[in-house]
Amino acid sequence: CQTKPTTKTPTTRTRANNKCQTKQWRKRSNRHETMSLPKEFVDAHHHFIDTTCDVYKNFLATIAPDLRYLPGSYAAEVVDDLAKIGVTVAASVHVEAMPDDGAAEAAWVQAFVDDGAAPTVRAIVGSVDLAAADAEARMVALKAAAPAGVVKGVRWMVDCVGRFDGGRTATHVATKRHDGVDYLRGSEGGYDGTAVPAFEAGYAALGTHGLSFDLQCAPAQLVEAAKLAARHPDVPLVIDHLGKPRIVLGPDMLEEGEADSEEEKTINPNLTPDAEELEVWRAGMKAMAAVPHVCVKIGMLGYIVPGWVRTPEREAVVRDLVLETVRMFGPGRCMVESNWWASAAASDSDFLSDAAPSAAELIQKLSTWFADFSDEEREMLFSGTAKKFYRLE
């Protein structure tokens, strides 16, 4: 997750126009679509955050000083929302959110579980800088911060295509912690275009400690990530957020001066995807799919097409990429995530659009897209693959 918007806020008139159009599309969708909803959902990825507490004070709090998203909000916006359509959140996976110390964050999350405030959380993916000299000691501390078997894996966000530029590129703000060094390709590190040796040493140690790795990277890094994964078959790896193809139809809203008038200023009408971006993404995802112990999470779809829920045409672009991914990896290696934190807009698109599906709407749409899969395959997509990967059974 990012923490601040990178696109222009629509005008009041534009927002009203688009809200009306989005509601009309949802009404048409609900009237014509049929779906088989899952009975249960294992949410493979979500976050709790409180930058007013010490866990996040040195890094994330400097970016978003008053960001709080706690278990009560997740229960209302995800668990209860899905219950209204008959879907039970059987379990969930809490994924790190750029804490100063991974063990401290894991203990903070586990305290909510122990108090009964976060009953769905059955697994924690914690934060460890795998390039740190004491990476293994941090893994030991991370696992000790929660009851045995709760900490299942590690994530350290590595999406880097150059130095962080305020969200204008695929480089994530998290990489400011090692700004300019691409851990997967060695940029500005004096290496040969492969993984930074210290990072690979830490990655290899994950297998020793029985931990998986959540990979959040840019599409341009996927091919090297696949080579890294292949060299370490004892480290289960899951790609976050569909591999993060970025804004493939351009921005959600037309910029000022591009519309004929204020009245007509609405949604970007472009429906031709960025061929170069998708070519890079496909090459990387095919390389990853060829590594048998690699899985992928389906979520954060608004990062691909901001405002994808506004029109059937925009939705179709996202749907086709999701189904292409499932065909590439197979349902047994794909898992649905809500990526929920802060709000629907934050969870879906990192604030690239103010139009986003609720948790229930997301599961309904995915259920429609997955209608041609068998009952067993749909079960894998919504719960089975996450249970298997995170060892929840």
C-alpha positions as a printed Julia matrix, in Angstrom:
393×3 Matrix{Float64}:
   0.0     0.0     0.0
   1.01    3.58   -0.63
  -0.07    6.36    1.66
  -0.97    9.44   -0.31
  -2.88   10.29   -3.47
  -0.9    10.79   -6.65
  -3.69   12.05   -8.89
  -5.7    15.21   -9.02
  -8.91   15.41   -7.0
 -11.97   15.67   -9.28
 -14.16   18.75   -9.15
 -17.47   18.6    -7.25
 -19.39   18.54  -10.52
 -17.13   15.83  -11.96
 -17.46   13.75   -8.82
 -21.25   14.01   -8.94
 -21.34   13.06  -12.64
 -19.1    10.06  -12.11
 -20.92    8.95   -8.97
 -24.14    8.91  -10.96
 -22.53    7.0   -13.85
 -20.97    4.47  -11.48
 -24.28    3.84   -9.73
 -26.01    3.36  -13.08
 -23.36    0.81  -14.15
 -23.69   -1.08  -10.85
 -27.46   -1.23  -11.28
 -27.06   -2.61  -14.81
 -24.47   -5.11  -13.58
 -26.64   -6.37  -10.72
 -29.64   -6.73  -13.02
 -27.96   -8.78  -15.74
 -25.2   -10.77  -14.08
 -25.51  -14.13  -12.37
 -22.89  -15.46   -9.98
 -22.08  -18.29   -7.64
 -20.75  -16.69   -4.47
 -18.25  -18.55   -2.3
 -19.51  -19.74    1.05
 -16.24  -18.74    2.67
 -13.41  -16.38    1.88
  -9.88  -16.45    3.2
  -8.62  -12.9     2.82
  -5.04  -13.39    1.69
  -3.89   -9.82    2.32
  -4.95   -6.9     4.51
  -3.43   -4.39    6.93
  -3.94   -2.75   10.31
  -2.05    0.54   10.74
  -1.7     3.19   13.44
   0.99    5.77   12.79
   0.26    7.46   16.11
   1.87    4.51   17.91
   5.57    3.71   18.24
   5.49    0.8    15.77
   5.48    3.17   12.78
   6.92    6.42   14.17
  10.29    6.59   12.35
   9.22    5.92    8.76
   5.53    5.57    7.94
   4.48    8.28   10.4
   6.7    10.76    8.58
   4.63   10.13    5.43
   1.16    9.73    6.96
   1.27   11.06   10.53
  -2.39   10.43   11.4
  -3.16    7.19    9.58
  -5.2     4.75   11.68
  -6.91    1.61   10.39
  -7.79   -0.8    13.16
  -9.61   -4.15   13.47
 -13.02   -2.62   14.12
 -12.97   -0.88   10.76
 -11.85   -4.05    8.97
 -14.67   -5.99   10.65
 -17.26   -3.46    9.53
 -15.97   -2.86    6.0
 -14.91   -6.39    5.07
 -16.2    -9.07    7.46
 -19.67   -7.6     8.05
 -20.02   -6.35    4.48
 -19.36   -9.84    3.12
 -21.69  -11.41    5.68
 -24.52   -9.35    4.17
 -24.16  -11.31    0.92
 -23.73  -14.64    2.67
 -19.94  -14.91    2.51
 -18.04  -15.8     5.69
 -14.48  -14.56    6.21
 -13.1   -17.83    7.53
  -9.58  -16.49    8.05
  -7.34  -13.6     7.05
  -3.66  -12.88    6.58
  -2.24   -9.7     8.07
   0.6    -8.34    5.94
   3.22   -5.89    7.18
   2.73   -2.18    6.56
   6.22   -0.65    6.71
   6.83   -0.8    10.47
  10.09    0.34   12.02
  10.51   -3.14   13.49
   8.79   -6.25   12.15
   8.67   -8.06   15.48
   7.07   -5.05   17.18
   4.36   -4.89   14.52
   3.68   -8.63   14.75
   3.3    -8.35   18.54
   0.97   -5.36   18.09
  -1.24   -7.32   15.67
  -1.19  -10.42   17.86
  -2.41   -8.33   20.81
  -5.58   -7.55   18.84
  -6.04  -11.26   18.17
  -5.51  -12.14   21.84
  -8.06   -9.51   22.9
 -10.66  -10.92   20.5
 -10.64   -7.76   18.35
  -9.23   -9.48   15.26
 -10.69  -13.01   15.27
 -10.14  -13.62   11.54
  -6.36  -13.14   11.64
  -4.82  -16.6    11.43
  -1.51  -15.68    9.83
   0.99  -12.82    9.96
   3.41  -11.85    7.21
   6.02   -9.68    8.9
   8.63   -7.16    7.89
  12.32   -8.02    7.6
  14.89   -6.17    5.49
  16.46   -9.24    3.91
  19.58   -7.27    2.98
  20.3    -6.35    6.59
  23.36   -7.92    8.19
  21.18   -9.21   11.05
  18.3   -10.41    8.84
  18.27  -13.9    10.39
  18.14  -12.5    13.92
  15.19  -10.38   12.84
  13.43  -13.49   11.49
  13.9   -15.24   14.84
  12.51  -12.21   16.7
   9.6   -11.95   14.27
   8.58  -15.58   14.81
   8.86  -15.16   18.59
   6.51  -12.15   18.58
   3.42  -14.33   18.09
   2.38  -17.85   19.1
   4.18  -20.7    17.36
   3.11  -21.07   13.75
   1.28  -17.75   13.41
   4.08  -15.9    11.6
   4.05  -17.55    8.19
   6.23  -15.33    6.05
   8.06  -12.1     5.33
   7.48   -9.19    3.02
   9.94   -6.45    2.17
   8.6    -4.23   -0.61
  11.11   -3.96   -3.43
   9.21   -2.28   -6.31
  11.92   -0.07   -7.73
  12.47    1.38  -11.22
  14.69    4.2    -9.98
  14.64    6.55   -7.02
  11.23    7.31   -5.53
   9.63   10.17   -7.45
   6.54   11.07   -5.47
   4.46    8.23   -6.89
   4.92    9.23  -10.53
   6.58    5.89  -11.37
   6.24    2.27  -10.25
   8.83    2.83   -7.5
   7.13    2.44   -4.12
   7.6     4.89   -1.28
   8.78    1.97    0.89
  11.98    1.78   -1.15
  13.06    5.14    0.25
  14.46    2.95    3.02
  17.12    1.83    0.51
  16.61    4.56   -2.08
  18.2     3.95   -5.46
  19.07    0.29   -4.86
  16.96   -2.26   -6.7
  17.33   -5.37   -4.55
  16.27   -7.63   -7.43
  18.38   -6.1   -10.21
  21.21   -4.39   -8.37
  20.79   -0.87   -9.79
  23.17    1.7    -8.32
  24.64   -1.02   -6.15
  27.68   -1.94   -8.21
  26.25   -5.32   -9.13
  25.68   -7.06  -12.45
  21.91   -6.72  -12.87
  21.02   -9.67  -10.67
  19.85   -9.76   -7.06
  21.93   -7.81   -4.54
  24.02  -10.5    -2.78
  23.05   -9.41    0.73
  19.36   -9.51   -0.22
  19.69  -12.97   -1.74
  21.47  -14.23    1.37
  18.56  -13.06    3.48
  16.09  -14.52    1.02
  17.82  -17.9     1.18
  17.6   -17.84    4.98
  13.79  -17.73    4.78
  13.82  -21.41    3.86
  15.95  -22.25    6.88
  13.4   -20.56    9.12
  10.33  -22.06    7.42
   9.09  -18.74    6.08
   7.51  -17.77    2.76
   8.06  -14.52    0.87
   5.46  -12.02   -0.29
   6.87  -10.34   -3.39
   5.74   -6.81   -4.13
   7.68   -5.52   -7.12
   7.24   -3.7   -10.41
   6.56   -5.66  -13.62
  10.06   -4.84  -14.91
  11.55   -6.76  -11.98
   9.55   -9.95  -12.38
  11.96  -11.81  -14.68
  14.85  -11.41  -12.23
  12.5   -12.28   -9.37
  11.64  -15.52  -11.16
  15.35  -16.38  -11.42
  15.78  -15.68   -7.7
  12.79  -17.86   -6.85
  14.07  -20.7    -9.04
  17.42  -20.66   -7.22
  15.63  -21.17   -3.88
  12.86  -23.75   -4.31
  12.5   -24.17   -0.54
  11.1   -20.63   -0.19
   7.42  -20.46   -1.18
   6.76  -17.16   -2.96
   3.53  -15.32   -3.69
   3.32  -12.3    -6.0
   1.27   -9.48   -4.49
  -1.37   -7.52   -6.4
  -1.33   -9.41   -9.72
   2.26   -8.32  -10.37
   1.25   -4.63  -10.38
   0.8    -3.61  -14.04
   0.37    0.13  -13.65
  -2.37    2.46  -14.94
  -2.64    0.64  -18.27
  -5.44    2.88  -19.6
  -3.94    6.09  -18.3
  -5.34    8.15  -15.42
  -8.91    7.72  -14.27
 -10.0    11.3   -14.93
  -9.31   13.63  -17.84
  -6.95   16.43  -16.94
  -8.13   20.01  -17.25
  -8.27   21.17  -20.84
  -8.7    17.66  -22.25
 -12.49   17.67  -21.95
 -14.7    19.74  -24.22
 -16.38   21.44  -21.26
 -16.81   21.17  -17.53
 -20.16   19.43  -18.07
 -18.52   16.78  -20.24
 -15.45   16.37  -18.05
 -15.85   12.85  -16.79
 -13.97    9.59  -17.22
 -10.89    9.11  -19.37
 -12.4     7.45  -22.48
  -9.24    5.61  -23.52
  -9.8     1.86  -23.8
  -6.53    0.93  -25.51
  -4.18   -0.61  -22.93
  -0.54    0.38  -22.72
   0.97   -2.37  -24.89
   4.53   -1.81  -23.67
   3.56   -2.03  -20.0
   1.59   -5.21  -20.57
   4.34   -6.78  -22.68
   6.78   -6.33  -19.8
   4.21   -7.61  -17.29
   3.35  -10.69  -19.39
   7.0   -11.64  -19.87
   7.58  -11.38  -16.14
   4.43  -13.24  -15.14
   5.14  -16.06  -17.6
   8.63  -16.38  -16.11
   7.12  -16.52  -12.63
   4.44  -19.02  -13.65
   7.19  -21.35  -14.89
   8.48  -21.64  -11.3
   6.18  -24.2    -9.67
   6.35  -22.94   -6.08
   5.21  -19.4    -7.04
   1.63  -18.26   -6.46
  -0.13  -14.94   -7.11
  -2.64  -12.73   -5.3
  -5.6   -11.21   -7.13
  -6.37   -7.76   -5.8
  -5.57   -4.04   -5.85
  -7.15   -4.0    -9.3
  -7.56   -0.23   -9.37
  -3.8     0.13   -9.62
  -4.11   -1.54  -13.02
  -7.09    0.52  -14.19
  -8.0     3.33  -11.8
 -11.78    3.71  -11.66
 -12.33    0.3   -13.26
 -15.78    0.05  -11.66
 -17.09    3.12  -13.49
 -17.91    1.52  -16.84
 -18.32   -2.0   -18.25
 -15.55   -1.33  -20.77
 -12.99   -0.44  -18.09
 -14.07   -3.41  -16.01
 -13.61   -5.72  -19.01
  -9.94   -4.73  -19.32
  -9.31   -5.67  -15.68
 -11.4    -8.84  -15.93
  -9.41  -10.06  -18.94
  -6.07   -9.5   -17.18
  -7.31  -11.32  -14.08
  -8.5   -14.29  -16.14
  -5.26  -14.28  -18.13
  -3.37  -14.54  -14.86
  -5.52  -17.4   -13.59
  -4.97  -19.26  -16.87
  -1.22  -18.67  -16.57
  -0.88  -19.99  -13.02
  -3.98  -22.16  -12.61
  -6.62  -21.66   -9.88
  -4.55  -23.77   -7.48
  -1.84  -21.1    -7.48
  -4.08  -18.0    -7.32
  -5.7   -16.45   -4.26
  -8.04  -13.48   -3.82
  -7.01  -10.63   -1.53
  -8.94   -7.59   -0.31
  -5.74   -5.59    0.38
  -8.0    -3.67    2.76
  -6.6    -0.69    4.63
  -7.72    2.91    5.18
 -10.63    2.88    2.68
 -11.99    1.2    -0.42
 -10.13    3.7    -2.64
  -6.83    3.11   -0.83
  -7.25   -0.65   -0.93
  -8.19   -0.83   -4.59
  -5.92    1.73   -6.22
  -3.58    3.45   -3.75
  -5.72    6.57   -4.21
  -5.34    6.67   -7.99
  -9.14    6.92   -8.13
 -11.95    7.76   -5.76
 -14.16    5.08   -7.34
 -13.68    1.6    -5.89
 -15.76   -1.46   -5.07
 -16.8    -2.34   -1.56
 -15.55   -5.69   -0.27
 -18.89   -7.28   -1.16
 -18.88   -5.75   -4.64
 -15.35   -7.01   -5.25
 -16.24  -10.58   -4.34
 -19.44  -10.39   -6.4
 -17.56   -9.19   -9.48
 -14.83  -11.79   -9.11
 -17.48  -14.48   -8.66
 -19.05  -13.44  -11.94
 -15.68  -13.46  -13.72
 -14.93  -16.92  -12.32
 -18.3   -18.36  -13.33
 -16.81  -20.72  -15.91
 -14.5   -22.4   -13.4
 -15.56  -25.55  -11.56
 -16.79  -25.44   -7.96
 -13.44  -26.84   -6.81
 -11.48  -24.24   -8.79
 -13.57  -21.37   -7.39
 -13.02  -22.74   -3.9
  -9.27  -22.65   -4.5
  -9.41  -19.06   -5.74
 -11.41  -17.72   -2.79
  -9.98  -19.81    0.05
  -8.17  -23.04   -0.78
  -4.97  -21.64   -2.29
  -4.51  -19.17    0.58
  -5.06  -21.95    3.13
  -2.49  -24.12    1.42
   0.14  -21.42    0.84
  -0.09  -19.95    4.35
  -0.49  -23.39    5.97
  -3.77  -22.61    7.68
  -5.12  -26.16    7.79
